[in-house]
Amino acid sequence: MLYAIISEDVTDSLPLRAKARPDHLARLNQLRDQGRLILAGPHPAVDANDPGQAGFTGSLVVAEFDSLAQAQSWADADPYVSAGVYERVTVKPFKKVLP
């Protein structure tokens, strides 16, 4: 089943993100290589693809897991969590309708 992992950043998270980004991306690439990643990306803090120093307010990952518990466990182990980037992470079942 698909799950949405919705993360909200702490204030001024950009330096924390930069430090943990390689490990964060490695885990996402692993999901992609397994054919389980539907989409992933950050929420810019301003209305621009490259928010510069404004940074990001959070992230969204939609991926396939065997259970909600497995999705939660994966989210809990995100390097952004251990680096203090995320203030809150919500994991919910997701049903893709379109496209």
C-alpha positions, 0 to 999 in steps of 0.5 A: 500500500502507498503511504504519505510521509508529511514532514514539517521542518523546524525554524531555520532548518536549512543548515541542518538539511544541508548537513544531512542531505546526502544520507537523506537522498541515499535512502530515497534513492534506495526506495526508488531503486526498489520501485517503491518511491512514487514521489518525494520533495521539499516544500519551499518556504517561498513561492519559488523552485529555488527558495535560496536562503528562505529554505524549506518548511517540510517535505512530502514522500509518497512510497509503497510499504507493506504496512503503516508500521513499516512506513512509520519505522522508515520515516522515524529512521530518516537522517533528517529526523536524527539531525533535527530538521523535522519538528513533526512527521505524520505518516498516513495511508495514501490512495493514488487516484490520478494520474 
